[in-house]
Structures are given as structure tokens and as C-alpha cells.
Amino acid sequence: MMNSKTYDTLKLIALLATPAITFICAIINIWGIPYGDKIIASLSALDVLIGAIVVIAKKIYDKEKEEAGNDESR
């Protein structure tokens, strides 16, 4: 299971990756870097994957936290 430090790290990467990828895409298009479309698509796909992992991890974390809270109240 993912601990909170791993989750926080992935969340930070996802939050920073989106603007960074936007910047990189702009530079690739401006300078006409070879294979620019493939680079952009790969970076975007990676960002989506990280975002999905963060969302799934958050749901699991929240569920575990809720279950732990229910166990303590008994």
C-alpha cells in the first residue's frame, strides 16, 4: 500500500508536471524539435498516468482512514 509520503510526492509531481509539460510542449512547437509530437504525446500520457495513480491512492487512503476511524469508535 502507498504511504502518505509516497502519495504526497506523486501529488507534487502531478501538480508540477502539468505546467512543466505545457511549457515543454510550447518550446518543442516553437523550435520545431524533431519527434516533437511523439515527445509531447509521451509526456502527456505520463502526466495522465501519474494523475490517475494519485486519484486512486487518495481514494484508498480515504477509505482506510474512514475504516480506522470506525474501528476506534467501537
N, C-alpha and C positions, 0 to 999 in steps of 0.2 A: 504494500500500500504506500501511497505517496505521503511523505510527511509535510508539515507546513512550510518548512524551509524550501523544499523542492517546489512546492506549489507557488510560493512567493517568487522564487527565481523564474519559473516558467511564466508567471503572470507578468513580471517585469520585462522579460524578453518579448512577450507578445505585445505589450504596450509600447515598447521601444521599437520593435521590429516593423510595425505598420508604418510609422512615419519614415523610418530609415529606408524601407523598401520603396516607398513613394519617392524619396529623394534619389535613390539609386536608379529607379526607373526613368526619372526625368533626365538624369545625367546620361544614361545609356541612349535615350532617344535624341538628346541634344547632340551628342558626339558621334552618333551612329556606330557604336561599338559592335563588332562582329558578334553574331548569335545573340543579339540584344533581346529579341523576342523570347528565345529559349531561356535566357537568364532571368528575365522578368517573370515568365511563367513559373519557373522553378522556385524563385524567391516567394512569389505569391502563394504557391501551393504549400511551401514550408510554413509560411505565416498562418495559413488556414489550419494546418495540422496542429501547430502549437496552440492556437486559439481553441481548437476542439479539445485538446488534452486538458487545457486549463478549465474549460467549462465542465467536462466530465469529472475531473478531480474535485472541483468545487462542490458538485452535487453529491459525490461520495462523501466528502468531508462533512458537509452539512447534515447528511443522513446519519453518519456515525456520531456526530456531536449531539443530534437530537435523540438518538437511541441511548447514548451515555447519560444524557440529562434525564430521560425517562427511567433509567435503571437507578439513578441516585435518589429519585423521589419516592421510590418504593420502600 
